[in-house]
Amino acid sequence: MSVIATLQRVAAGHCAFVMPIFGTVMADGQNFKHNDLKLPVFPARDRPYAITLQALHGSAKVMFFAGPPLHTTAT
């Protein structure tokens, strides 16, 4: 059994989320299926970071979205 993995880099100050299109993807250790009613969401961080995506059972297709937050909270 082979594991397909990729590392997605996210810039400092950017948030990200992954939308499974088909198959099951493991995003930073958590499984998400294409028909789940939840998505892996990663909040913005002060430093650049990476998200590991893996297809453990065959193949999977995902859309990866990253960018600056649309709304910020002022304190």
N, C-alpha and C positions, 0 to 999 in steps of 0.2 A: 504494500500500500504506500503510495507516495503522497506527500503533503505539499500542496501548493501554497506558498506564503509570499507576501509582499510587505514592504515597509513603506508607509505613507508619512511623509514629513509635513508638519504643520508649523507655520511661522509663529513667532511670538506675538501675542495679542489676538490671534485668530482662534475661532472655535471650529469644530468639524462635526459632521455626522455621516453615517454610512447607511445607504438604502440597499438592502439585498433585492435583486431582481429575480434570480432563481437560485435554488440550492440553499445550502446552509453555510454561513460564514462565521468564523470565530474572530471577533474583534477584541484585541487585548484580553484574551482569555474567556470571553463570554460568547456563547452561541446565539446566533440570530438566524431565523428562517425567513424566507421571502414572504410567507403568509402570516408572520407574527404581527401583532398590533403594537410593536415597540421597535425603536431604532436605537442603535448605539450612538450616543451624543457625547461629545467631548468638549468641555468648556474651555474658554480662552485661558492661556497661561502666560506668565511673565517671560518665559524662555521658550525657544523653539522645542518641539517635542515630536515624537514619532508614534504612529499607531501601527501595530502589527495586525495584518489581515491574513487569515488562513482558511483554505477550503479543505476540510478534513475528510469528507466523504465524496470523492469524485471531484466535480468542478462546481464553481459558483460564479455568478456575475453580480457585481455591485456597482453602485454609483457612489462616488466619494465626493463630498462637498466640504469645502473649507473656505473661510474668509473672516473678515472682521465682523464682530457681533453687530446685529442690526440695531439693538437697543443696549444702552449702557445704563448702569445705575449710578447716580451721583450720591455721594455721602457728605 
